[in-house]
Amino acid sequence: MQKPSETVLSATTGSWQAPTRKPMLGDNDIHLWSAPLNISNATLTSFAACLNTDEQARAARFHFDRHRNQFIAGRGWLRTLMGWYLETGPAELIFKYSDFGKPSINESVETVPLRFNLAHSGELALYAFTLRREVGIDIEVIDPKFASETIAQQFFSPKEVAALLKFPINERPHAFFDCWTRKEAFIKAQGMGLSLPLNQFEVSLEHDQPALLHTAWDAAEAARWSLINIDAAPGYAAALAVRAGQYSFQCFQVNEESLIHTAKHT
């Protein structure tokens, strides 16, 4: 196994595979899942029936059908995947949330010490699952119009802004979103949300050298974490944050066809 800081996950090299049976997590495993947010009406209806009243209310607040349906798809995939790990029905899962909004499983239904995180952007959702350790994941569509120096100055540290401006103009959007997703993944792993200011810690911007470099609150904190690139799909940037250590990674790509197949196998 490699250290996470040395690992670059890539969908283009065959890392992402369709599951052939319901997955099992070992103590040192991290499972990453990619799932589409645009799904058939039949699957959407099935997923909607699994949501609890809070999730249904959240879905109803979306003005546009596309956004509402993608929210339902994202939560439906989450419930489906967690149901596989916990060997329970997707509708039976009960979530709780930290003061900063990070979801976890209610202890009354937790059969294994499962930890997870999720993110979605565009037409794609990512999920991370492991045991006993907190993880954070983020994914963003690479939008050159958003990746401006002005936005970077609002959310990045001065050193990160300086590093960004060293990239050639045509490479800055990807460097911007590598930085953005690494920072988001880290604060999600911490479970602090935006109460942890993005400019109070620094990450690397080089695509092939993901790392937490420094935090304002603890000189030793950076050594406790690993940041990992996730090459989820063309046009996206994504990252995972996890406590430093030795891990074995598996990357799964689920869709409606593999959903039906996997559900039939244990």
Secondary structure as the mmCIF struct_conf table of DSSP 4:
data_model
#
loop_
_struct_conf.conf_type_id
_struct_conf.id
_struct_conf.beg_label_comp_id
_struct_conf.beg_label_asym_id
_struct_conf.beg_label_seq_id
_struct_conf.end_label_comp_id
_struct_conf.end_label_asym_id
_struct_conf.end_label_seq_id
HELX_RH_3T_P HELX_RH_3T_P1 PRO A 4 GLU A 6
STRN STRN1 VAL A 8 SER A 10
HELX_RH_3T_P HELX_RH_3T_P2 ALA A 11 THR A 13
TURN_TY1_P TURN_TY1_P1 GLY A 14 GLY A 14
STRN STRN2 TRP A 16 GLN A 17
BEND BEND1 THR A 20 ARG A 21
TURN_TY1_P TURN_TY1_P2 ASP A 27 ASN A 28
STRN STRN3 ASP A 29 PRO A 36
BEND BEND2 LEU A 37 LEU A 37
HELX_RH_AL_P HELX_RH_AL_P1 ASN A 41 ALA A 48
TURN_TY1_P TURN_TY1_P3 ALA A 49 CYS A 50
HELX_RH_AL_P HELX_RH_AL_P2 THR A 53 ALA A 60
TURN_TY1_P TURN_TY1_P4 ARG A 61 ARG A 61
BEND BEND3 HIS A 63 PHE A 64
HELX_RH_AL_P HELX_RH_AL_P3 ASP A 65 LEU A 86
TURN_TY1_P TURN_TY1_P5 GLU A 87 GLU A 87
BEND BEND4 THR A 88 THR A 88
HELX_RH_3T_P HELX_RH_3T_P3 PRO A 90 GLU A 92
STRN STRN4 PHE A 95 TYR A 97
TURN_TY1_P TURN_TY1_P6 ASP A 99 PHE A 100
STRN STRN5 PRO A 103 ILE A 105
HELX_RH_3T_P HELX_RH_3T_P4 GLU A 107 VAL A 109
BEND BEND5 THR A 111 VAL A 112
STRN STRN6 LEU A 114 SER A 121
TURN_TY1_P TURN_TY1_P7 GLY A 122 GLU A 123
STRN STRN7 LEU A 124 LEU A 131
BEND BEND6 ARG A 132 ARG A 133
STRN STRN8 VAL A 135 VAL A 141
TURN_TY1_P TURN_TY1_P8 PRO A 144 PHE A 146
HELX_RH_AL_P HELX_RH_AL_P4 GLU A 149 PHE A 155
BEND BEND7 PHE A 156 PHE A 156
HELX_RH_AL_P HELX_RH_AL_P5 PRO A 158 LEU A 165
TURN_TY1_P TURN_TY1_P9 LYS A 166 LYS A 166
BEND BEND8 PHE A 167 PHE A 167
HELX_RH_3T_P HELX_RH_3T_P5 ILE A 169 GLU A 171
HELX_RH_AL_P HELX_RH_AL_P6 ARG A 172 GLN A 190
TURN_TY1_P TURN_TY1_P10 GLY A 191 GLY A 191
HELX_RH_3T_P HELX_RH_3T_P6 GLY A 193 SER A 195
BEND BEND9 LEU A 196 LEU A 196
HELX_RH_3T_P HELX_RH_3T_P7 LEU A 198 GLN A 200
STRN STRN9 PHE A 201 VAL A 203
TURN_TY1_P TURN_TY1_P11 HIS A 207 ASP A 208
STRN STRN10 LEU A 212 THR A 215
BEND BEND10 ALA A 216 TRP A 217
TURN_TY1_P TURN_TY1_P12 ALA A 219 ALA A 220
HELX_RH_3T_P HELX_RH_3T_P8 GLU A 221 ARG A 224
STRN STRN11 TRP A 225 ASP A 231
BEND BEND11 ALA A 233 ALA A 233
TURN_TY1_P TURN_TY1_P13 PRO A 234 GLY A 235
STRN STRN12 TYR A 236 ARG A 243
BEND BEND12 ALA A 244 GLY A 245
STRN STRN13 SER A 248 GLN A 253
HELX_RH_AL_P HELX_RH_AL_P7 GLU A 256 ALA A 263
TURN_TY1_P TURN_TY1_P14 LYS A 264 LYS A 264
#
